[in-house]
Amino acid sequence: MLEADFGTFPALIKAHASERPDAIALADPAGRLSWAEFDAAGDRIAARLQADGFQPGDATAIAAYNSVWVACAMLGTLRAGGVAGLITNSATGEQMAAMIRDTAAKHLFLDTAAAASLEGQEMQPLTRIALDGKGAGEALEGWMAPAGTAPTSVEITPDMGFNIIYSSGTTGTPKGIVHAHRMRWQHIMRSAAAYGTEAVTILSTPLYSNTTMVSFLPTLAGGGKVALMPKFDTLGFLQLAEREGATHAMLVPVQYRRLMAHPDFDSFDLSAFRLKYCTSAPFSAELKAEVLRRWPGGLVEFYGLTEGGGSCVLMAHENPDKLHTVGRPIPGHDMRVIDEDGNELPPGSVGEVVGRSPAMMTGYNNRPDATDAMKWWDADGNLYYRHGDIGRFDEEGFLTLMDRAKDMIISGGFNIYPSDLEQVLAEHPGVIECSVIGAPHEDWGETPVGFVVLRDGVSADDVLAFANGKVGKTQRLNRLVVTHELPRSPIGKVLKRELRDRL
């Protein structure tokens, strides 16, 4: 089935349930589901949705911590021909309610934590189904159609919606990103061969994130097992990986850093690992090298947009001299750089990254203006998506990222890339983590300001002198702000807009 030009995720699940009914498909701290149980739960949810009048193209809203039942709610929605609206449950109640309204869903699958956040918020009339059975709504087991009920078969076409994922909010109000079944099938076909029936993938990033979907979908598509962590913690991850004999994991850079810093990391048996993945945030060359040195198995970094467009992959274990890059475009993906006026630049130039591929979003839900702002066309009329990142392709086709276009600082007419200054700050042994933003300046327009988390006893003045001694006069940091931690999204991106708000 995976060799077909198009197939569907629900059909793959049914095939695995038929071939390996008693093998474990999903696990979380509360329990496990076999392939037969997973498939049956998907049928029962789809059948009840249809009994409630749910039509193909309708959306559900799903707001909960990672669990096997979140996966079942997704499967049931898809099997009924619907779109899974994946709500960012780490957002404020007001933001969550806005996302739920955006989906126009009539069914909300949620847990106790999401229910508490949504208390008092205005939303459309909804049937609330409690995934954890603790009073957030009607308990899932009682709400689902009776055991053995099969839904009415729905033909799923490539352009039908698969999910709505909401942007992380690092650039403002989250936008609903609609992915079609065609796009998800491309992801599955591209990656499923790296997993297989013996794969055991640990996922600790939330299922409402495309970061997680990049491993979640192909693991299950290939017949492997997914072990879900509701929340990440370093010791819990290491214990779970050893106990389950994990072969794969998707982690964001801040999680890798915390794992490498754990004093007992080297005492755990991680020898079963075949591949580890990373995406979503800047991943330093030094940290990649440390992971390769201390953690068995290969390391793969993905670069791309939740919206689609072009994607790069870095097989770090095969390219140890390219760890400062995010790799080369995936076959079939076309990526280029353009200047501020939208003109294409020659190889080796620094500019904004644009890309196109078979895996591109349908558009932002209810936001045609935002969708149009993403678009760039080449001279032949081909559509590309603007990545919003500044980068340069080297002579071998590897992409080095400089910064987000919106984060570039223009001081006295000079372009300053915050990532350059962050790299210098990170070289100081007293700096745990750092971020640089542009602050308004009366004389220069903007000037760089650093936010740092420092080790005990380290002087900010010493760090500032260290950094400014290593950069040119136009790049010097105006000042450092010491903070206990940097604000981050649930998948580890530093929220620079929050740092700007502090100033």
N, C-alpha and C positions, 0 to 999 in steps of 0.2 A: 504493500500500500504506500510505503514511503517513497517509492520510485515514481509514483503517479505525478502528473503535472499539477493536480489539485486533489486534495482530500480534506477531511475534517477531523478535528481533534476528538469530538464525540465518537466518531466511527472508530478511531484508533483505540479508544478506551474500551469499546465493546469488543473489539477483536482480541485485545489482551485478556479481557475477562473470560472470553471463550477458550482461549489457549492455555491460560495459567490462572484459573479462577481462585486458587488458594494462596498464591504468592502475595506478598505484601506490596501494596502500591503506595500507601501513604501512612505516615506515622507522625504523631505529635506527643507531648508529654502526657496527654490524657488517654491515648489509645492508638490503635492501628486499624486500618481498613485493608482488606484483601481487594484484589481486582474485581472479584464478583460483587463484593459489598459496595465498592466505589461505584461500579456501573449501575447497580440496583438503586442506590441512593439518587444518582443522577436521573434515572427513569422516574422514580417516585416524585421528585421535585418538579420535573418537567410536566408530568401528568397533572399535578395539583395546580401548577401555573395555568395550564390549559383549561382546567376546570373552572378557574377563576376568570376566564375570558382573555388570558394573555395571548397576544397575536405575534406572529413572526415580525421582527423589527422593533418590538417593544423592548424596553430596558428594565432590568432590576437594579437595585442599589445594594451594595454589599459593603458593610462597615464593621470590621472586626479584626482582632489580632489573628495572626497566622494560626490556622487549625485545619484538620482534615475536612471539617464541615464547610469552611470557606471554599475549599476546592470543590466540594459536592455542590454548593450553591452555584458556583461558576458553571460546572458541567450541566446541571439541570437547566440553567438559563439558556445555554448554548443549544442543548438538545431540543428545547422548545422553540428554537429559531430566534432567540432573543440576544440582546447585547448585555454583557455583564458590566454594570457601572461600578467601578472599583473606587470606593471612597477613601480618601486619605484620613484615616481615623486618628492620626496624630495632630491633625489641624484643630483649630478652635471650633467650638460648637457652631458658631456663626458661619465659618467657612464650610464646615461639613454640611450644614443645612443648605447652603448655596449650591454645593455640588449635587446634593440629592435633588434639589429643585431642577437643576440643569438636566439631569437624566430623564425627568418626567416619569420616573418609575412609580408604579403602584404597589410594589412589593419591596420591602426593606429587610434584608437579612442583617442582623446585628448581634453584638454581644453586650454584656453588662457595661463595659467601659464606654462603648460608643453611646449606649443609651444615656449614661450619665452626662456625657458631653453634649448631647442633643436636647437635654431637658430644657423646656421653655422656648425652643426654637420653632419658628413657623415653617411648615412644609406642606406639600400637597397631601391629601388624604392617602394614607398608606396602610397596608397590611404589614404588621411587624412580626417577623419570625425570629425567635431567639435561637441563635446557633449554640449557645452554651446552656440553654435550658434553665436560666436563672431569673426569669421574670422580666426580661427586656421586651418580651412579646409572647406570642403563642409559641410554645416549645416546638422545635423543628420536627421531632418524632411524631407528635400528635397532629401537626399541620400537614405533613407529607401525605400523598395518596397511600392507600394500604399496600403492604408488601406484595410484590408480584405484579403491581399495576404497570402497564406499559403505556407510554404517551403515544399520541397520534404522530405518525412519522411526518417530519418536516424536511423538505428539500432545502439544503443550505447551499447557496450559491457563493461564488468567490467574492462578490462585492458586498455581501451582507456584513453588518457590523459584528465584530467578535467581542470587543471590549471598549470601554471608555476609561482612559487613565488620565488622571489630573496632574498637570505639571507641578513640579516641586514647589513652585512659588518663590524661587530664588530671584526671579525677575518681576515679581508683582503678583497680581491676583491669579490663582491657578486657572488654567484653561483645560477644557475637556478634550483630550486627544483621542480620536476615534480610529481604531485599527480594524481593518476588515479581515475576514477569514483568509483572503488571498495573501495578505501580508504575513499573518501568523503561520500559514503553511510554508511560506518561504523560510521563515525562521526555523521551523521544525525540520524541513528538508536539509537546511544548511548545517544543522548542528546535531541531529539525532544520532548520526554515526559515531560521534565521540562518546556516546553513553552506552546503550545496550542493556540487555536484561540483567546483567550483573552489577550495574551501576547503583551506587548508593550516594545520593546527593543531599548535602545538608544546606538548608536555606534559612537564613536568619534575618534577611532583609524582607520587608513586607510585601505581601502578594499584590498590593495595589501599585507596586513599582515595576516599571519595565525592566529594571535591573534584575529583579527576581524572575520575571517571566522568561528572560533569556536562557535560564537554566531549568526552570520549572517545566515548561512545555516540552522541550526536547527530551528531558529525562523520562517523563511519562510516555511520550510518543515512542521512545525506544524500548519501553517496557521495564525501566528501572524503578527504584524505590526513592521516594522523596521523604526526608525527615525534616519536619518543620519546627523551627524554634519561634515561639511567640515573641520573644525579646532576646536580643543578643547579649551574652556575657561571655567573657573570655574563658573562664574555667568551665562553664557549662558547655561551650562549644567544643573544647578540647576533650572533655569527658564523653560527650556524645559521639564525636568523631572516632574515638578509640573504641567505644562500646559497639557502634554500628559497623565498624570497618569501612568508614566512609572512603569513597573513591573520587568524589567530586565535591566542590563547594563554590558558591558564588559569594564573594565578600567585597566590600568597598574599602578604599585605602585606609580609612581611620580604623577599621576593624583589623586589617593586617598589622597596622602599627601597634595596636593594643595587644594582639596575640604575640607578636615578636617581643614585646616588653614584658610578657608574663614570666615570672621567675621560674616556673615549672614547665615552660613550653617544651624544652628538650627531653623531658622525662616521659612524655606521652608517645605511644606507639601510633604513628601516622603513616606507617609504611604502605598501607593499602591505597593511598592517594595516587591517582593517575593524572588528574588535571585540576588545577585551581584557576578560577576566573576572577576578573576584576573589571569594573566599569564605573561610570557615574561621577568620578571626581579625579583631580590630578593625583597621579601615582608616581612618586619620586623614583628616580633611577636607583638611588641608594637603597630604598626600601625594597624595590624589586630584587636587587642583588642579594639582599639579606634573606628574603623569602626563598629564592632559588638555592641559596647555600644551606639553609637550615631545615627546609620542609621538603620531603620527598615528592616526586612527581613534577610535571611541567606546570608552567605559569602562563596564562593567556590573558591579555588585556584587550578589551573591546573599547572602541571609541565610536560614538555615533549619537544620534538623537532619538529620544522616545518617539518623536514625530516620524522618524524614518530618514529618508535622504540617503547619503552615503555613509558607509561604516568602514572603519579600519580595524585590523586585528594585528596584534603583536604576539608572536610566539616567542616569549621572552627566553625560554630555555634553548631555543634554536638560534637566537640572535642576541647574544650577550653584549655585543658592541652597540646595540641599538636601544638600550634600555631608557635612554632619554627621549625616545619617540613613542608614539602610540601605534606604530606599525604601518602597514601598507593597506590600501583599499582592498576589500574582499573582492574576489572575482565577480564580475558583473556589476560592480559599483563604480561609478564615475565621479571623481572628486577633483575640484579645481580651487583656485584662489582668485578673488576679485578685489579691485580697489574700492575706495569709498564712493565712486561714481558708478559702480557696477560693471566696470570694464575688466575683462579677463586678463590676468597677469601671467607672464611666462614662468616656467619651472624655476625654482630657486628664489622666487620673489615672496615677500611677506604680504599677506592680505587676508581677507575674510574667507573662511572655508565654505564652499557650497558643494552639494552632492546630490546624486540621484541613484536610484536602484529599483529593483522589483519590490522592495519592502518600504513603502511610503504610506503615511497615514491618509485616510480619506479626507480629513480636515479637522479643524477644531469644532467641537460641538457648539452649534448656535453662534459661532464667531467667524463669519466669512471675512470680516475685516482683518482679523488676526491671521487667518489662513493666507490671505492675499499678501500680507506683509512678509511672509516666509519665502515667497516665490522669487526665483531668478531664472531667466531663460537664456540659453546660449544662442549663438548666431543661427543655428539650425532650428530654433524653436523648441528645443527640449527643455522640460521643466526640471529645475533643481530646487532644493530647499537650502535656505541660508542657515548655517550652523550657529552664527553669532560668535564664532571663535576666530582668533587671529592665529595663523599658522604658516608654515613653509614646508614644501616637499623637497627632500634632498634628491641627489642624482640617482639614487636607487629606489625612489618612490616612497620613502618612509616620511611620515608626517610628524613634524615637531610643532607642538602647540605653544604659542606665546602667551595668550590670554583671551578672555572674553572681550569682544569688541567694545561692549559697553563699559568694561572695567579699565580700558586703556586710559592712562593719565596724560593729558597734554599740558605740559608745564613750560611756559615761556616759548611756546611753539615747538617744543621737543616732545616726541612720543616716548612715554615711559611705560614699560610693561611691568605690572605688579609682580608677575611670576618671577621675573629676574631678581627683584628685591627679596621676594620670599625665599628664593633659593639661597641667597647670601645670608639672610637672617638664620635660616635653618642650619647653616654651617657652624654657628656658635654653639658650643656644647651646653650652654645654659638655657637654650631655647627648646621648649617641648613642642610647641606648634605656633604658627604665625600666619598672619594675613595682612595684605597691604591694600589700601584703598586711596582714592584721590579725595582731597579735601579742598574746599574753595580757598583761594589765596588772593589777596588784594593786588599784589604786584604781578604774580605769575599765572593767574587764572586758576590753576590747580597746583597742589603740591602733595607728594606722597606721605601718608601717615601709616605707621605700622601698629598692628595689634599683636601682642605676644603673650604667650603663657610661659612663665619662667620657672626654672627649678629654684628651690629654696636657696636664699642667700645670694642670688645673682642680681646684679645691679642693671637696671634699664639703661642708665647712662653708659655703662661699659658696653652693652650690646649695641647701642646706637652708634657709639664711636667705632666699634668693630665693623659694623655694616657700612657706615659711611666712608670708612677707610679703604673699602674694597670696590667702591663704585665711582663713576665719574661725577663731576660737580653737578651736572644737570639731573642726576638720578638720586641725589642724596635725600634721605628721609628727613622730613621736617621735625618729626617727633615720634616717640613710641608711647602707646597706651598699654599698660599692663592689665590683663584680665585673667580671671580664674579659668575660663574656658571660652572657646569660640562658638558662636551660635551655628548650629548645623541643622540641615534638613534630616529627615529620618534615614536617608541613604548616604549621609556623610558629606554633603556639599556645604561649604561654608556660606552662610547667608550674609553676603556683603552688604545687602541693603539694610540689614539690622545694624551692622557696624557703622554705616553712614548715618543712620538715625541717631546713634549714640553721640555723634559729633554735631 
